[in-house]
């Protein structure tokens, strides 16, 4: 099954946003269109985004600040698309963490070519794969297949699954899992967060989530990935 690459567009000009979305969706990409930083942050943390196209001047803040926050937790490819065309603007864009900088007015064809070139380059790299039972986990692609079917995971579910599959047959405490899932800037996290993510992950990967085969509870200690993993 062909996998759709996921792209987040943060652009408050409705006509530009709609035009980019139309062109990229026509090329087979999964596009999440946002017009505010608040909306983009929500999408970014709920979906596995692989490329971001971002304006700088936005109604609820600066795209520079959004990109800086993204860079604290992700190496996702970022293209600034903005009317700010001075050299200093471009320097600030790259310093914030952008991989590319396009000024308006711009060519949709050129933007599309840049997106295509990036994903072709990614496909040319060797992807690390971990197999366990009927699951196939592509580490660098952040992609999971269950019996050949692609499984949609949130960022925290993906990070948790990676921890388990990189430490099979090893008991992991709730504190160890929390350390992997949340960085120092996360707030209001507790052991209940782990339980919720475990439940959701089981519902997505277990043949029967009420009788888990992969993620087992170890009473009073934590959790265990109870299948061998092969690389």
N, C-alpha and C positions, 0 to 999 in steps of 0.2 A: 504494500500500500504506500503510495506516495505521500510523503510528509509535507505539510504546509509550513513554511517558515513564517514566524510571527513577527510583525512589525508594529511598533507603537508610533503614531503620529501625534505630536503636540503642536497644534497650529490653530490660533483663534480666528483667523480669516476663513470664514465658512466656505467660500468659493475655492480657495487654494486647498483647503483640507479635503474638500469633496473631490477635486480634480486629482490630487495625489492618490487618494483612496481608490478612486475608480481605476486609475492606470495600474496600480499595484495589484488590486484584486483581480483585474483582468489577466494579469500575468501569473495568477495562481497563488498569491501570498495571502496569509490571514492577517488582516489589518484591523487594528484597534484605534479608532479615531477619537482624539481628545481635544478639547478647546480650552482647558484650564489645567494648571499644575495639580490642583486637588484631584481632579479626575484622572490625570496621568499617573499620579502616585498610587492611586487605588488600583488601576489596571496593572501597573508594573509589579505590584506586590501580590496580585492574584493570578497573573498569567506568567508563562515562561517566555518572556520577550527576548528576541535575538538581535533586533536592530531598532534604534530609536531615531526618528527624524524630528528635530525640535526647533521651534522658534525661540527667540530670546526675549522679545518684548511681549509679555502676556498679561491678561487682565488681573491676575492675582499674584503677580510677582515676576521674577526674572528666570528665564530658562537656564541661565548660568548657575543659579542656586539649585535648580532641579537636577542638573547634570552633576554638580558636585555631590549631591546627596546620593545619586545613583552610583557614582564612582566609589563611594565608601563600601559598597557591597557587591558590585558587579563590574565585569569587564565587557559588558555588552557593547556592541559597535554603535557609535553615536555620530550622527550627522547634524550639524547646525544648519538651519535654513532660515536666513534672516535678511532684513533690509539694512542692517548695520554693516556697512561695507568699508569702514576705515581700518587701517592696519592694526591699530590698537584694539579694535573690536575683535578682530580675528585672533590676535595674540591672546586676549582674555578668554576667547572661546576654547582655544587649544589648551590653555592653562587650566581651564575648568575641567577638562577631561574629554573634549571632543576628538574624534578620529578624523573628521572631515568638516569642511566649512564651505557652504554654498551661499552666495549672496543673491538677493532678489533685485530685479526680475531674473528668473531662472528658466531653464529648459526642462520640461518634464521628461524628455527623452534622455537628457544627460543624467538626471537624477535616477531614472530607471536603470540606466547602464551602470551607475555606481553601485546601486543595490544588487544588481545581478552579478557584477564582478566580485563583490564581497562574498556572496553566498557560494559562488563557484570556487573561490579560494578556500573557503571553509570545507567544501566537499572534497577538496584535494588533499586535506590533511588526514592522517590516520586517526581513526576514532577508537578510543579505548572502550572495550565492551566487557560486561560482566554478565554471566548467565547463571541462573539459579531456578531450578524447577522449570516452569513454563514461562519464566520471566527473562527478558533480555534488556539490560540496562546500558545505554550508551552514555558514558560519563560526560564527555566534552560536548555532546549534542544536547544534553539534558533531556533525554528521550527514553521512554519506557514502553516496551511491548509486552503484552500478556497473551500468549498463544498466537502471536503474530498481529494482535490488535493493539493499536496505540492507546495508551492510557493517559488521560489528561490529569496532571497533578499541579497543585499549588506549589509555590516556592518552598514552603516549609515541609510539605509532604515529600517533595523531591530531595531536599537536604536530608531528611530523616531516612528515606529509603537508601540513599547513598551511604550513610553511616552504617546502616545495618549490613548492606551487601559488601562493604569493605571490611567488616568485622564479623563474618559468619561464625556461628557456634560460640560466640563470646557474649557473656552477660553484660549488658550496658545498663548502668543505673540511670535513674531519671535525671540526676544532676549532670551526668556525662552527656545525655541527649540534649539537655537545655543548653549546655556550653556549645554544642555544635549548631544548634538552631538559632541562637540569638547572640548578637554582638553586644558590646558594652553599652550601646546607646538605646537598646530596647528597654521598654518600661513595662511594669505590671505583668510580668510573666511568672507563672508558678507551675507546679506539677500537674495541675488540671489541664494546662495547655498541651502537655505531652499526651495525656490520655485522649484528648479530643483528636489530636493529629493521628495517633495510633488507630483510633476507631475509623476515621475517615480513610486512612491508608488501607486498612484491612478491607473495607467495603469496595475498594477499587482493585485490589490485587489478589485477594483470597478467593478461591472457588466458592467457599462458604465462610463468610465473615464470623458466623457464630461458632465455627469450629476451625480456628486458624491453623494453617499448616506452616506458614512462613514466620510470622511474628508471634512468639509465645510469651505469656506472662511468667515471670519468675517471682513468686509471691514474696513481698517484702524487700525485694532487691531491685528489680527492673524488668528488662525485656531481653529476649534472645531471638536472633535470626536462626531458625532451626533447620536450615537446608544448606548443603554445600554450595559454594560459589566457584565458578570457573571463569578464568580470564582468557 
